[in-house]
Amino acid sequence: MIFGKKPVYFTPTWPVRFASEAKALVAHTSSVLRLPPGHLLVIQENEVQVRPGVTLERPPINLREESEALEAYADAFDQAIAKRTIGQRRVAVLLSGGVDSTLLAKALVDRGLEVTGYCVRQPEASDVQLVKRLARTLGLSVRVTELTPELVAAELPEIIRAIEMNGPVQVGAAIPMYLATKAAARDGHRVLYSGQAADELFAGYDWYREVLQREGPLALHARLWEDIDALYVDTLEREDRTSMAHSVELRAPFLDRDLLRVAMRMDPRLKLPDARAEGKWIHRRLAASVVCRNGLLLEPRCEPRMGPLWATCWRRSPGETCAVRCPASGKCCATMAATIATASIRTAVRPLPVCSIR
């Protein structure tokens, strides 16, 4: 896969073995490498080589007018959805209530599909009612999994085994995806749609404002490319492992190659007009035109964003009072961070190196 969405692992010594999961190979050797995105594994006469295959082209920035960019993006998004819904009738979507998942869910509904949204929330979170309202507005059903310390503790060993990582940040980020995918699989779904990569394509993260303010729009454009190239390092592979642990295929329309080409032809100021603006501006314009009801784009967000929350607490100095609070309970997140850390320490899983063979 050109983005690294579907991982391939291999052993660099003879006899060469390869698999989609590293744990399938560790019983045979202590050396397991990951094939980089867009590369070929060539095996000839007892020799193993990794060669460049396909690269992401860097198109010029030539979409500078809003109307032209919006029209090109709308067409590319529609085609990306069409490619990924051939033969589908009943599908699942990760529904956070944010702009990415809302736009995606609406596009699936407009295709005439029977759509169910899956959301993971903290107990008593008020925004879940907004997500349910959004689901009713879009014409889809929604399944909500309540995230409790007991549930997390019970699922952690399997989550760590599935993602083959044990860092608190990685494990914390995997928990909502794992639980949502498990719920979808329980309901008989084999395809789950995700809004992954919209933030990298359209400058959705807060730190992009700092890049724009400090270095300007061209530097922002370069940073977006860096983050797109790095998606496979942990995010895409982690999510693939999480979904495939339940035999569910994760589909990400925003990773469509033609859509990416259109997005990266856009003037970065169409994504982030200035350092004070909200990111993904042109992306939000498309969502508003597709999803808007009575002039209001419904954009609640189903908590939790647990990875960053727990990671913040985990990084604090010993004895220092944690200022990060659970938005539902008001309690310190240190308990959950400690739970993840303990399970991670007890589980012998190591991140694998990127292949360096040439």
Secondary structure, 3 states (H helix, E strand, C coil): CCCCCCCCEECCCCCCCEECCHHHCCCCCCCCEECCCCEEEEEECCEEEEEECCCCCCCCCCECCHHHHHHHHHHHHHHHHHHCCCCCCEEEEECCCCHHHHHHHHHHHHCCCEEEEEEEECCCCCCHHHHHHHHHHHCCEEEEEECCHHHHHHHHHHHHHHHCCCCHHHHHHHHHHHHHHHHHHHCCCCEEECCCCHHHHHCCCCHHHHHHHHHCHHHHHHHHHHHHHCHHHCHHHHHHHHHHCCCCEEECHHHCHHHHHHHCCECHHHCCCCCCCCCCHHHHHHHHHHHCECCECCCCCCCCCHHHHHHHHHCCCCCCCCCCECCCCCCECHHHHHHHHHHHHHCCCCCCCECCCC
